[in-house]
Amino acid sequence: MGAKLERMQEGVAIVRLDRPEARNALDFALREELAQHFRDLADDDAIRCAVITGSETVFSAGADLKTMTAMGAADMMRHGTHLTWAPIKDFAKPLIAAVNGWALGGGCELALHADIIVAGESARFGQPEIRVGIMPGGGGTQRLIRAVGKYKAMKMLLTGEPVSAREAEAMGLVSEVVPDGDVLERAMTLARAIADLPPIAARKIKAAALQGADLPLDAALTLERQAFQLLFDTEDGREGMTAFLEKRAPRFTGR
């Protein structure tokens, strides 16, 4: 197996890349496994937040070039790798990436699909595709520039040089940096905290933030306002406001 799925009791799931012999490189089989895991998690109402991680020494070294060197454009089109990214891109629940070690190429692009990135102090992020004569194909040229701005992104994309965890934090590529041994536990702490909160609100926040980012401001504000208004028809919305007024802990049920 190239990817393991663990469902935890707290409404959290861990998707773990597990190809140690290839530094968690994303071959076609692993991409399919990841896609299926995220389809399953999307349909599982018990899961409210997911964490994706690699090993203690590497998140993912990127695409598996051994499976790609003899392929032409038509072969790449037939494989439809963009389709395997779709269940991760469209995952409506909060997603946290816990990154240790290298996150290169497709590995960096995979982390960029997350809503929150927790990085270890020795983590390294990069898009080195130009160094082997190709370019990012999993959203790297688009998500990276949206995350960190044109000039930081273009330096990474055009030189292929990786950045350290601290550099990534400074440019806005990661949410926070923690000691290497604390990465997964910190990600799990955040995931449990999010899973304790109302899941409908979490999904609406994610949808409004991501969909609105590419809209004109007025259209994005309309999207936000409609989502805000809809939450007043949820039981969790009424419970949360009532609990606040009664000075007690809310009991969210996901309805």
N, C-alpha and C positions, 0 to 999 in steps of 0.2 A: 504493500500500500504506500502511496506517495503522500497521502493526506489523511490525518486522523481526526475524527469528530468526537468530542467529549461533551456530553450534556451534564451540566452541574445542577445541583438542587436549587440554587438561588435564582433560577431563571436566566442563567448565563451559559453559553456554549463556547467551547474553545475549538478552533480549527487549527490544527498543527501540521505544518509542512514537515514531511518525514522522508526525505531522500538524502540521507547523510553521505552516501557514496558519491553524490553529484552536487554537494553543497546546496541542496534543495532547489536545484535548477528546475525550471518550469518546462517539462516536456509536455507533449500533447496529452498523455495519459493523466498527468498530474493536473493539468488545466481542466480536464473533464471531471476529475474527482472533486476539485474545488467547486466547480459549477454545480455539481449535484448536491454537495453538502449545503451550499447556500440556497438552493431550491428547497431542500428539506427543512432548513431552519426558517425560511420565509413562511412555510406552511405550518410550523409548530408554534401554536399559541402559548405554550409554556415557556418559550424562549423569548426574552425581552431585550437581550443585548448579546452581541457576539464579540469574541476576541480572536484575532488571527495572529499566529506567531510561528517562529521557526524553532531552531535549536538554541542552545546557550551561546553558540559561537557564530552562527550565520542565520540570517532571516531567509534570504534567497539570493543566489548569485546571478539570477536572471534567466533568460531563455536558454534552453539546452541546445547549443549550437551544433552538437553532434547530429541532431535530428533534422537540422535545417540547411546544412551546407550544400547538399545536392539538390535542393528544391528550387524550382522556378516560381515565377509570379503566379502561374495557373495553379501550381500545387498549393501555394499559400492560400489562394482564394478558395480552393476546394476544402482545405482544412477548416476554414472559417474560424480562426482563433478569436476573432472579435465576438463570436457568439458565446464563447466560454467566459469572456469577461462580463457579459450582460447580467447574469444572476448576481454578481458581486456589485456591479454598478447600480443595479436596480434594487438591491437589498434595502428594504424600507426601514429596518430596525437599526438602532445605533450600532456602529462597528468600530472597534478599537484595534489598532495594530500595535503589538508588543515586539519591538525590534531590537535584537542583539546582533552584533557583528555586521556583516555586509548585507546591504539591500541595494543591489545593482540592477540596472536595466529593468527587466520585467519584475524583478523583486521590488525595486523602488516604485514602479508603477502600481504594483499590488498594494503596497503600503499607502500610496496616494488615494486609493479607493476608500480608505478608512475615514471616519469622522474625527477620530482622535488618534494621535500617534505618540506612544510612549517609547522613548529610545534609551538604550543603555549608553553609558559614557564612551564605550569603545565602538559604538555603531558608526557605520559609514554609509552614506547615501550617494548614488551616482547613476548617471545615464551614459555609459561608455560605448554605446552602439556605434558612434562615429569612428571609433578606433578599429572597428572590424568592417568598416565600409557600408554600414547600414544606418538606420535611424530608429528611434523609439516607435513602437507600433501598438502600444497598449495604453495610449493616452498621455505619455510622458511629455510630449511637446505642448499639450493643451492643459493638463491638470497642473503641471509644474509651474507654468507661467502664471496661472491663475492663483496659485498658492503663494509664490514668492516674488512675483513681478518679473518684468521683461529682463532686466539686466543681470540679476542673479541667475535666472533660469537659463538665459542664453550662454552665460559662461559655462555652466554645467553641461549644456547640450552640445556646444561647439568645441569644447576642449575634451570632454569625456572624463574630466577630473572629478573624483569624489569629494564630498565635503564631510567633515567630522560631525558628530552629534551636536556639539556646541555651536558650530557654524550653522547647522541645520535649524537649531532652535533660534538663533539670532535672526535668521532670514524668514522665520515663520513656517518652516517645513515640518517641524515637529511641535507637539504640544508641550512636552516637558522631557527633561533628561534626568535619569536616576542612575544610581550605581548598577553595574551590570547584573549583579545577583538579585536585584529587586524589580527587574523589568516586568516579569509576568505577574508577580504579586501586586504591583502597583496598578497594572492594567486590570487585573481582576477586582481590585478594590473599587476602581472607577466603574467597572461594569456592574458590580453588585449594587453600587449606589444608584446607578441609572435604572437598573432593573427594579429597584424598590419604588421608583417614581411611576406616575401614570403612563402606561405604554402608548396610549392613543396620542397624548400630548407630545411624547417623545418623537413619535413618527411624524406628526404634523410639523413639529419644529424642524426636523431633518428635511422634510419635503419642501417646506417654505424656504429654508436657507439655501438648499442646493438648486431648486428650480428658479428661485428668484435671482440667484447670482448672475444669470445670463439674460435677465429681462431688463428693460428700461425701469427706472426707479418707480414710476407711477404704477406700472403693471405689477412690479414685485410687491409694492405696498398693498395693492388690491388683493393679491394672492395671500399675503400675510393676514390681512383683515378678515377675509373669508374663512381662513383656517381658525383664526382666533374666535370668530363668532360661532363656528361649528362646535368648538369645545364646550360651549355653554349648554349643549344638549347631552353631555356625557355625565354619568354618575360620578366619575372621578373628579370632574370639575366641581360639581356641587359639594362632594365630600371634602375636597381640598380646601375650598373657601370656608365651609362650615367649621372644619377642624381648626383652621386658623383663628376664626372668631371665637371658638370655644376653648382656645388655648390647649389643644390636645393633639396627639400625633394622628395624622390621617391614616385611613385604612383603604388603600387603593385596590380595586378589584379588576381593573382593566376593562371596565364597561362605561 
